[in-house]
Amino acid sequence: MATLVVLLATSMFVATWFAISLIRKNIRREMEAHLKADSSMSWQILRERLEKLESLVSLTAADNTVKVTLDLGIVPQLKEHLRKIVSANELDFYKITDSRGVCVSHSATVSEGTSFLQEQITAALQGKPAGGFTLVNYHPGSTKSSAGTTISHARKELMMVAVSPIRVRKQIGGTLSFGRLIANDKGIINSTRKNVKAEMVIWQKGTGVISSSLAEDNFATLEAPLTEVFDKAMLEKEQLHTTDLAVDDTNFLVAIYPLRDLRGNTVAFSTLLKNIEALKTLEKQTIKRMVVISFFGVCVAIVFASLVTRSISKPIKKTVEAMIAVTEKDDLTQRVKMNVKGEVGKLVSAFNNMVETIRESRAGLEELANTLDQKVKDRTRELEEAQKELVNKAMEAGRAQLSAIVLHNIGNALTPVKVQTEEMKSGELKQVSGYLEKCYLALNEHIGDLKDYVNEDPRGKEVFSYMGKLVDSLKERVREQESITRKIDGAVSYISEILTLQQAYAASEQETKERTDLNLLIKDAILMQTGPLEKRGIIVRKDLAPNLPKLLIDKNRLMQVIVNFIKNSYEAIDELNDSNKEKWIAFKSFSREGSVWLEITDSGIGIEPDEIETIFEFGKSHKGSSGFGLYYCKMFVEANNGTLTINSPGRGKGAMVSVTLPAANSVPRQMSKAKKLGHEGARLCV
């Protein structure tokens, strides 16, 4: 019991200490969040003032008086007009240039250097307004010395500037620049006091505080410590710097963010200060309350713990004893028979249910063990049947593909035959024959005076010339028909060749291995695909090594593999659909270290590198087909101790299929059962 009391007291103390830490952090975090929000608001105030200045310079640049006086070169009137605008809007600087960037007029209070606003004026002459903060040499006035000379009091001042182009007759005729000193901009401080709870101070590098919403007495007290903080922030160059500041027993939370000039250099800081004395008072009050609450909590916990301990110790003890009997003695008859309510009752009930569940599970496992062997056999048989069905489908699909290719090629060959046959049916020969018959009849009618007819009669003079032309025409037509006959004969021969190839590579039900010439298979596969390749205007490139070692393989199924790859290649070229890119498929064969290699490269759509790993997965398809093709191609190649890989530089950059198969003299005589099963599965589907 004493141990429990000590544990409760310790836990309550730790919890109280942890809660106090959280309260401190949360209060601090909340105040920092408010200060950052105020910082964003103060920056927005500066931006709004700058935007108003940019709007003013833009409106003034569009003023007809400015345009006309600048265009006509009436400088005195232009100066007077701008002085009125500067005075009315409480500005501290103006500058106007011509279309070459040469200054026409400017405020005498700001020293004119060669580089002052030059980049912004150049940009404005190109139609790009500019604005921001910058340091200027400001001359508020001058005094005379005892010697009678004029002394100018120039100092560096932070100024807000805006530059806008002046468009005269749709051309940029010059630029206009306006500026307002931050120290003279009362609107910044007024807006801050209205919208921001914290105090705002703007500090200029090398000068000190130039604008503040603090009261004068507070301002004088904080000026020196703030200057030290600003110097540190200048070295750190952070976007937003927060720190604590203690001045005369008063603590402030300070947020500082840099003001950068038109070239990105930090020239000033905008700072917000928040008195955190109220934060410490709230923190002390909260800690006192937490300590009192914790003390009473410990007392209540001790009383409650003693009552709870008495009510739950006995059933828990019984449950522990039953657990020991179950775990050490494997006694699943153990039960805790106590009528207990609450969480302990749930624990007892859960223990009893757990023991009963274990007993039932054990009985079920014993029954499952007895039937597991039969279930494994049944499942294996189902998988084998499913595999056979998929293999049959793949084989039939491969046959269908070859048949479709054959029929397509026959159809392509028959089309010109039909056209040429129609040409042979032309009645041109009949017409020529009719004309010759008329010439014959005309001569026959004048058989008695044939000499006079052909020498004196105008029609008779032309008849032999006309007959010669008809004979020439007839001979030309005979030559054309001979050409048509040769074309028909070539088409019929091509159809016969395709049918012969189809019969030669018609896959049988049983696998038949024989010594096979890979180059011959490649040429026959290309021949079978001649129609689709010529229709698409695809160039076929062949680099086939001579004297290539033979393969000991089922040539019919290997033919289906090669046909499948060719079909995939021209479909990839179709998918790319780039009329400006050359269409080609390249075939390369060679031997290396007892293996025969086949590489098929195309200029098609290609494959993304992250998709290559999944392209051989069963049922995987990127073109809406069954997804069997590449899967069974890989099965067939690997079942014949080969390798199949696909590589592509990426989308739109083509792809290359590489097949490696052992030469006939390097194929092992015995093949494992797994390899034979792979062979049976290598029936291809597109």
C-alpha positions in Angstrom: 0.0 0.0 0.0 2.8 2.4 0.9 4.5 1.6 -2.4 1.3 2.4 -4.2 1.0 5.8 -2.4 4.6 6.7 -3.3 4.0 5.7 -6.9 0.8 7.8 -7.1 2.5 10.8 -5.5 5.5 10.5 -7.8 3.3 10.1 -10.9 1.2 13.2 -9.8 4.4 15.2 -9.3 5.8 14.2 -12.7 2.4 14.9 -14.4 2.2 18.3 -12.7 5.7 19.2 -13.7 5.0 18.1 -17.3 1.7 20.0 -17.3 3.5 23.2 -16.1 6.1 22.8 -18.8 3.4 22.4 -21.4 1.5 25.5 -20.1 4.7 27.6 -20.3 5.5 26.4 -23.8 1.9 26.9 -25.0 1.6 30.4 -23.5 4.9 31.3 -25.0 4.1 29.7 -28.3 0.7 31.5 -28.5 2.3 34.9 -27.8 5.0 34.2 -30.5 2.3 33.2 -32.9 0.4 36.5 -32.2 3.6 38.5 -32.6 4.4 36.7 -35.9 0.8 37.5 -37.1 1.4 41.1 -36.1 4.7 41.1 -38.0 2.8 39.9 -41.1 0.3 42.6 -40.6 3.0 45.3 -40.2 4.7 44.0 -43.4 1.3 44.2 -45.2 1.0 47.8 -44.0 4.4 48.7 -45.6 3.4 46.8 -48.8 0.1 48.8 -48.9 1.9 52.1 -48.5 4.3 51.0 -51.3 1.3 49.9 -53.5 -0.4 53.3 -52.9 2.9 55.0 -54.0 3.1 52.8 -57.1 -0.6 53.6 -57.9 0.1 57.3 -57.5 3.1 57.3 -59.8 1.2 55.2 -62.3 -1.8 57.6 -62.3 0.5 60.7 -62.5 2.4 59.1 -65.4 -0.9 58.8 -67.3 -1.8 62.4 -66.6 -2.1 64.3 -69.9 -0.4 67.4 -68.5 2.7 65.3 -67.7 2.6 63.6 -71.1 2.1 66.9 -73.1 4.7 68.9 -71.2 7.3 66.2 -71.4 6.6 65.6 -75.1 6.8 69.4 -75.9 9.8 69.9 -73.6 8.0 72.6 -71.5 10.2 71.8 -68.5 9.2 74.8 -66.2 5.5 73.9 -66.4 6.3 70.2 -66.0 8.3 71.0 -62.8 5.6 73.2 -61.4 2.9 70.5 -62.0 5.0 67.8 -60.4 5.8 70.1 -57.3 2.1 70.5 -56.7 1.5 66.7 -56.8 4.5 66.1 -54.5 3.3 68.7 -52.0 -0.3 67.5 -52.1 0.7 63.9 -51.5 3.4 64.6 -48.9 6.2 63.2 -51.1 9.9 63.8 -50.5 11.2 63.1 -54.0 10.4 63.1 -57.7 12.4 62.5 -60.8 11.4 62.6 -64.5 13.5 61.4 -67.4 13.1 61.4 -71.2 13.0 58.4 -73.5 16.7 58.0 -73.3 16.8 57.9 -69.5 18.3 61.4 -69.2 17.0 63.3 -66.2 14.7 66.2 -67.1 13.9 67.3 -63.6 14.2 66.0 -60.0 13.9 67.0 -56.4 16.9 68.9 -55.0 16.5 67.2 -51.7 18.0 63.9 -53.0 21.5 63.7 -54.4 21.5 62.5 -58.0 24.1 59.7 -58.6 24.8 57.9 -61.9 23.4 54.6 -60.5 20.5 55.9 -58.4 17.3 54.2 -59.7 19.2 53.6 -63.0 18.2 49.9 -63.2 14.5 50.7 -62.4 14.4 53.5 -64.9 15.9 51.2 -67.6 13.2 48.6 -66.8 10.5 51.3 -66.9 11.7 52.4 -70.4 11.0 48.8 -71.4 7.4 49.0 -70.0 8.1 47.3 -66.6 7.1 49.4 -63.5 9.3 49.0 -60.4 9.2 49.8 -56.8 10.7 49.1 -53.3 12.9 50.5 -50.6 16.3 52.2 -51.0 18.8 54.4 -49.2 19.2 57.9 -50.5 21.4 60.9 -49.8 18.8 63.3 -48.4 19.3 67.1 -48.1 16.6 68.5 -45.8 18.1 72.0 -46.0 21.3 74.0 -45.8 22.8 76.7 -43.5 25.4 79.4 -44.0 28.7 79.4 -42.1 30.3 82.4 -40.5 32.4 82.7 -43.6 29.3 83.1 -45.7 29.5 79.7 -47.4 26.5 77.3 -47.8 26.7 74.1 -45.7 24.6 71.2 -46.9 23.4 68.7 -44.3 23.1 65.5 -46.3 22.3 62.2 -44.5 21.4 58.6 -45.5 17.7 58.1 -45.3 15.4 55.1 -46.0 13.0 55.9 -48.8 10.1 54.1 -50.4 10.3 54.7 -54.3 8.2 53.7 -57.3 9.1 54.1 -61.0 6.6 54.0 -63.9 6.9 54.5 -67.7 5.2 57.5 -69.4 3.5 56.6 -72.6 3.2 59.3 -75.2 1.3 58.4 -78.4 1.5 54.6 -77.6 5.3 54.9 -77.2 7.3 55.2 -74.0 8.5 58.8 -73.9 10.1 58.8 -70.5 9.8 57.7 -66.8 8.4 59.2 -63.6 9.8 58.3 -60.1 8.2 59.2 -56.8 9.7 58.7 -53.3 8.6 59.1 -49.7 10.9 58.9 -46.7 9.9 56.2 -44.2 10.6 58.6 -41.4 8.1 61.1 -42.8 5.4 58.5 -43.6 3.0 59.0 -40.7 0.5 56.6 -42.3 2.7 53.7 -41.5 2.6 54.4 -37.7 -1.1 55.3 -37.7 -2.0 52.1 -39.5 0.2 50.1 -37.1 -1.5 51.6 -34.0 -4.9 50.9 -35.5 -4.3 47.3 -36.7 -1.4 45.9 -34.7 -1.4 45.4 -30.9 2.4 45.4 -30.6 4.6 48.4 -30.9 6.4 49.0 -34.2 9.9 50.4 -34.6 11.8 50.8 -38.0 15.6 50.9 -37.6 17.9 52.0 -40.4 21.4 50.6 -40.7 24.0 53.2 -39.7 21.4 55.7 -38.6 19.3 54.1 -35.8 15.6 54.3 -35.2 13.9 56.4 -37.9 10.2 55.6 -37.1 8.4 54.3 -34.0 4.9 53.9 -32.6 6.3 53.9 -29.0 5.7 56.8 -26.7 8.7 59.2 -26.5 9.9 58.2 -23.0 9.7 54.5 -23.9 11.4 55.2 -27.2 14.4 56.8 -25.5 14.7 53.9 -23.0 14.6 51.2 -25.7 16.7 52.8 -28.4 20.1 51.7 -27.2 19.2 48.0 -26.4 17.3 47.8 -29.6 20.3 49.0 -31.6 22.3 46.1 -30.2 19.6 43.6 -31.2 19.5 45.0 -34.7 23.3 44.7 -35.0 23.0 40.9 -34.1 20.1 40.4 -36.5 22.2 42.1 -39.3 24.9 39.4 -38.8 22.4 36.5 -38.8 20.5 37.6 -41.9 17.4 35.7 -41.0 14.1 36.2 -42.7 12.3 36.6 -39.3 14.3 36.9 -36.1 12.6 36.6 -32.6 14.3 37.2 -29.3 13.8 38.4 -25.7 14.8 41.9 -24.6 15.0 43.0 -20.9 15.1 46.8 -20.2 14.8 48.2 -16.7 13.2 45.0 -15.2 10.7 44.9 -18.1 10.8 42.0 -20.5 9.8 42.3 -24.2 9.3 39.7 -26.9 10.8 41.1 -30.1 10.2 40.0 -33.7 12.5 41.5 -36.4 12.4 41.1 -40.2 14.7 42.8 -42.7 13.8 45.5 -45.2 15.9 45.0 -48.3 16.7 47.6 -51.0 16.1 47.3 -54.7 19.3 45.2 -55.1 18.4 42.8 -52.3 20.7 44.3 -49.6 19.4 44.6 -46.0 19.3 48.3 -45.3 16.8 48.4 -42.4 14.7 46.3 -40.0 11.0 46.5 -39.1 10.5 45.4 -35.5 7.5 44.6 -33.3 7.8 44.6 -29.5 5.4 43.0 -27.0 5.5 43.4 -23.2 5.6 39.9 -21.7 5.2 40.8 -18.1 1.5 39.8 -18.3 2.7 36.4 -19.6 4.8 35.8 -16.5 1.9 36.8 -14.2 -0.5 34.5 -15.9 2.2 31.7 -15.8 2.6 32.1 -12.0 -1.1 32.0 -11.3 -1.5 28.9 -13.5 1.4 27.1 -11.7 -0.1 27.8 -8.2 -3.4 26.4 -9.3 -1.8 23.3 -10.8 0.1 22.7 -7.5 -3.1 22.9 -5.4 -5.0 20.7 -7.8 -2.2 18.2 -7.8 -2.1 18.0 -4.0 -5.8 17.3 -3.7 -5.5 14.9 -6.6 -2.8 12.9 -4.8 -5.0 12.6 -1.6 -8.1 11.5 -3.6 -6.0 9.0 -5.6 -4.6 7.5 -2.3 -8.0 6.9 -0.9 -9.4 5.6 -4.1 -6.4 3.3 -4.6 -6.9 1.7 -1.2 -10.5 1.0 -1.9 -9.9 -0.4 -5.4 -7.0 -2.5 -4.2 -9.2 -4.3 -1.7 -12.0 -5.0 -4.3 -9.8 -6.3 -7.1 -6.9 -8.1 -5.5 -8.7 -11.4 -4.8 -10.2 -12.0 -8.3 -6.9 -10.9 -9.9 -5.0 -13.4 -7.7 -7.4 -16.2 -8.7 -7.0 -15.3 -12.3 -3.2 -15.3 -12.1 -3.3 -18.8 -10.5 -5.5 -20.0 -13.3 -3.2 -18.5 -15.9 -0.2 -20.3 -14.4 -2.0 -23.6 -14.5 -2.8 -23.0 -18.2 0.6 -21.9 -19.3 2.8 -24.3 -17.2 0.6 -27.4 -17.0 -1.4 -27.0 -20.2 -4.6 -27.4 -18.2 -7.4 -26.1 -20.4 -10.1 -27.0 -17.9 -9.2 -24.0 -15.7 -12.0 -21.5 -15.0 -12.3 -18.5 -12.6 -15.7 -18.8 -10.9 -16.2 -15.4 -9.3 -19.1 -12.9 -9.7 -17.1 -9.7 -10.2 -18.3 -6.5 -11.9 -16.5 -3.7 -13.6 -13.2 -4.0 -15.4 -11.9 -6.9 -13.2 -15.1 -8.8 -14.1 -14.3 -8.2 -17.8 -10.8 -9.4 -17.2 -12.1 -12.6 -15.6 -14.6 -13.2 -18.3 -12.0 -12.5 -21.0 -9.7 -15.1 -19.4 -12.5 -17.7 -19.3 -13.3 -17.0 -23.0 -9.7 -17.2 -24.0 -9.2 -20.6 -22.4 -12.4 -21.9 -24.2 -11.2 -20.4 -27.5 -7.8 -22.0 -27.1 -9.5 -25.4 -26.4 -11.8 -25.1 -29.5 -8.9 -23.9 -31.7 -6.8 -26.8 -30.7 -9.5 -29.2 -31.5 -10.0 -27.5 -34.9 -6.3 -27.6 -35.6 -6.2 -31.3 -34.9 -9.1 -31.8 -37.3 -7.5 -29.5 -39.9 -4.2 -31.4 -39.7 -6.1 -34.6 -40.5 -7.6 -33.2 -43.7 -4.8 -30.8 -44.7 -3.0 -33.3 -46.9 -6.1 -34.0 -48.9 -6.8 -30.3 -49.3 -3.3 -29.7 -50.6 -3.7 -32.4 -53.2 -7.1 -31.0 -54.3 -5.8 -27.5 -54.6 -2.7 -28.7 -56.5 -4.9 -30.5 -59.0 -7.1 -27.3 -59.4 -4.0 -25.2 -60.1 -2.7 -27.7 -62.6 -6.0 -27.7 -64.4 -6.1 -23.9 -64.4 -2.6 -23.8 -65.8 -3.4 -26.3 -68.6 -6.5 -24.2 -69.5 -4.4 -21.0 -69.7 -1.7 -22.8 -71.7 -4.4 -24.0 -74.2 -5.8 -20.5 -74.5 -2.3 -19.1 -75.1 -1.6 -21.8 -77.8 -4.9 -21.2 -79.6 -4.3 -17.4 -79.5 -0.8 -18.0 -81.0 -2.3 -20.1 -83.8 -5.0 -17.5 -84.4 -2.4 -14.8 -84.7 -0.4 -16.7 -87.3 -3.6 -17.5 -89.2 -4.7 -13.8 -89.1 -1.3 -12.7 -90.4 -1.6 -15.3 -93.3 -5.1 -14.2 -94.2 -4.1 -10.6 -94.0 -1.2 -11.1 -96.3 -3.3 -13.2 -98.7 -5.9 -10.4 -98.7 -3.2 -7.8 -99.5 -2.0 -10.0 -102.4 -5.4 -10.6 -103.8 -6.3 -6.9 -103.9 -3.9 -6.0 -106.8 -4.8 -9.3 -108.5 -8.4 -8.2 -108.6 -7.4 -4.7 -109.9 -5.2 -6.2 -112.6 -7.9 -8.6 -113.7 -10.4 -5.7 -114.1 -7.8 -3.9 -116.2 -7.5 -7.0 -118.5 -11.3 -6.9 -118.9 -11.0 -3.5 -120.5 -12.6 -3.2 -124.0 -9.7 -1.4 -125.4 -8.5 -4.4 -127.5 -12.0 -4.9 -128.9 -12.1 -1.2 -129.8 -8.7 -1.4 -131.6 -9.9 -4.5 -133.4 -13.0 -2.7 -134.6 -11.0 0.1 -136.0 -8.7 -2.3 -137.9 -11.8 -4.0 -139.3 -13.1 -0.7 -140.6 -9.8 0.0 -142.2 -9.9 -3.5 -143.8 -13.5 -2.9 -145.1 -12.5 0.5 -146.5 -9.6 -1.1 -148.4 -11.7 -4.0 -149.5 -14.3 -1.7 -151.1 -11.6 -0.1 -153.2 -9.9 -3.3 -154.1 -10.3 -2.6 -157.9 -8.9 1.0 -157.7 -6.7 0.5 -154.7 -3.9 2.4 -156.3 -5.9 5.5 -157.0 -7.6 5.2 -153.5 -4.4 5.3 -151.5 -2.7 7.8 -153.8 -5.6 10.2 -154.7 -8.3 9.9 -152.1 -7.6 11.8 -148.9 -9.1 9.1 -146.7 -7.1 6.5 -148.6 -3.9 8.3 -148.0 -4.4 8.2 -144.2 -5.6 4.6 -143.9 -2.2 2.9 -143.8 -0.8 5.5 -141.4 -3.9 5.0 -139.2 -3.5 1.3 -139.4 0.1 1.5 -138.3 -0.9 3.5 -135.2 -3.6 1.0 -134.4 -1.0 -1.8 -134.7 1.4 0.1 -132.4 -1.4 0.6 -129.9 -2.3 -3.1 -130.0 1.3 -4.1 -129.4 1.5 -1.7 -126.4 -1.6 -3.2 -125.0 -0.2 -6.7 -125.4 2.9 -5.6 -123.5 0.8 -4.2 -120.7 -1.2 -7.4 -120.4 2.0 -9.4 -120.3 3.1 -7.1 -117.4 -0.3 -7.6 -115.7 0.0 -11.3 -116.1 3.5 -11.3 -114.5 2.2 -9.3 -111.5 -0.8 -11.7 -111.1 1.6 -14.6 -111.3 3.9 -12.9 -108.7 0.9 -12.4 -106.3 -0.2 -16.0 -106.7 3.4 -17.1 -106.0 3.5 -14.9 -102.9 0.2 -16.4 -101.7 1.6 -19.8 -102.2 4.7 -18.9 -100.3 2.8 -17.5 -97.4 0.6 -20.7 -97.3 3.7 -22.8 -97.4 5.2 -20.9 -94.4 1.9 -21.2 -92.5 2.0 -24.9 -93.0 5.7 -25.1 -92.1 5.2 -23.3 -88.8 1.7 -24.5 -87.8 2.1 -25.4 -84.1 1.2 -29.0 -83.2 -0.3 -30.2 -79.9 3.0 -31.9 -79.0 6.3 -30.1 -78.7 8.9 -31.2 -81.3 12.5 -30.1 -80.9 14.8 -30.0 -83.9 18.0 -28.3 -85.1 16.8 -24.9 -86.2 18.5 -22.0 -88.1 17.5 -18.8 -86.2 18.3 -16.6 -89.2 15.9 -18.5 -91.4 13.2 -18.1 -88.8 13.8 -14.4 -88.6 13.6 -14.0 -92.4 10.4 -16.2 -92.6 8.8 -14.2 -89.7 9.6 -10.9 -91.6 8.1 -12.4 -94.8 4.9 -13.4 -92.9 4.6 -9.8 -91.6 5.4 -8.1 -95.0 1.9 -6.8 -95.4 1.6 -4.9 -92.1 5.2 -3.6 -92.4 4.8 -2.3 -96.0 1.4 -0.8 -95.2 3.0 1.3 -92.4 6.1 2.2 -94.4 8.4 0.6 -91.8 12.0 0.0 -92.8 13.4 -3.4 -91.9 17.1 -3.5 -91.1 18.8 -6.9 -90.8 22.3 -7.6 -89.3 22.3 -11.4 -89.2 25.6 -13.1 -88.5 26.6 -15.8 -91.0 27.3 -19.4 -89.9 25.2 -18.9 -86.8 25.1 -22.1 -84.6 21.9 -24.1 -84.8 19.3 -24.1 -81.9 17.8 -27.3 -80.6 14.2 -26.0 -80.1 10.6 -26.2 -81.2 10.8 -24.0 -84.3 7.0 -23.5 -84.5 6.8 -22.0 -81.0 10.0 -20.0 -81.5 8.4 -18.6 -84.7 5.4 -17.5 -82.6 7.7 -15.7 -80.2 9.5 -13.8 -83.0 6.1 -12.9 -84.7 4.8 -11.7 -81.4 7.8 -9.4 -81.0 7.4 -8.0 -84.5 3.7 -7.3 -83.9 4.5 -5.6 -80.6 7.2 -3.4 -82.4 4.9 -2.1 -85.2 2.1 -1.6 -82.8 4.5 0.5 -80.6 5.4 2.5 -83.7 1.6 3.0 -84.4 1.1 4.2 -80.8 4.0 6.8 -81.1 2.2 8.3 -84.1 5.0 10.6 -85.1 5.0 11.3 -88.8 8.3 13.2 -88.6 10.2 10.3 -87.1 11.6 7.5 -89.3 9.8 4.2 -88.8 12.2 1.2 -88.5 12.6 -2.3 -87.0 16.1 -3.7 -86.7 17.0 -7.4 -86.4 20.4 -8.5 -85.2 21.7 -12.1 -84.6 25.1 -13.2 -83.3 26.7 -15.9 -81.2 28.8 -15.5 -78.0 30.2 -18.0 -75.5 28.1 -20.9 -76.6 24.8 -18.9 -76.8 22.8 -17.5 -79.8 21.5 -13.9 -79.4 18.6 -12.2 -81.1 18.0 -8.4 -80.6 14.9 -6.7 -82.1 15.0 -2.9 -81.8 12.3 -0.5 -82.9 11.6 3.3 -83.1 8.3 3.0 -81.3 6.7 4.5 -78.2 9.1 2.8 -75.8 8.6 1.9 -72.1 9.0 3.9 -68.9 11.9 2.4 -66.8 9.6 1.8 -63.8 7.2 -0.2 -66.0 9.8 -2.7 -67.3 9.8 -4.7 -64.1 6.1 -5.5 -64.4 5.8 -5.9 -68.2 6.3 -9.7 -68.0 3.7 -10.2 -65.2 0.8 -12.6 -66.0 -2.2 -10.7 -67.4 -0.2 -7.4 -67.6 -1.1 -5.5 -70.8 -0.6 -1.9 -71.8 -2.7 -2.1 -75.0 -5.9 -3.8 -73.8 -5.0 -7.4 -74.8 -5.1 -10.5 -72.6 -1.6 -9.9 -71.3 -0.6 -13.5 -72.0 1.9 -12.8 -74.8 5.1 -11.5 -73.1 4.4 -13.8 -70.1 4.4 -17.0 -72.2 7.3 -15.7 -74.4 9.4 -15.4 -71.2 8.2 -18.9 -70.0 9.1 -20.5 -73.4 12.6 -18.8 -73.5 13.4 -19.7 -69.9 12.1 -23.2 -70.3 14.7 -23.6 -73.0 17.5 -22.4 -70.7 17.5 -18.9 -72.2 16.9 -15.4 -71.1 14.5 -12.7 -72.3 14.9 -9.0 -71.4 13.4 -5.7 -72.6 15.2 -2.4 -72.4 14.1 1.2 -73.2 15.6 4.6 -72.6 12.1 5.9 -71.8 8.8 7.0 -73.2 9.0 8.0 -76.9 12.6 6.6 -77.4 12.0 3.1 -78.7 12.7 -0.3 -77.1 14.9 -3.4 -77.6 14.0 -7.0 -77.0 17.0 -9.3 -76.2 16.7 -13.1 -76.4 19.6 -15.5 -75.5 19.3 -19.2 -76.2 22.0 -22.0 -75.8 23.4 -23.3 -79.0 22.4 -26.9 -80.0 25.8 -28.4 -79.0 25.6 -26.8 -75.5 22.0 -27.9 -74.5 22.0 -30.4 -71.6 20.6 -33.8 -72.4 18.5 -34.0 -69.3 15.9 -31.4 -68.4 14.4 -30.9 -64.9 10.8 -31.5 -64.2 10.2 -27.8 -63.7 11.8 -27.0 -67.0 9.6 -29.5 -68.8 6.5 -28.0 -67.1 7.7 -24.6 -68.3 8.0 -26.0 -71.9 4.4 -27.1 -71.7 3.4 -23.6 -70.7 5.2 -21.9 -73.5 2.2 -21.6 -75.9 2.1 -18.0 -77.0 -0.8 -15.6 -77.0 -0.8 -12.0 -78.4 
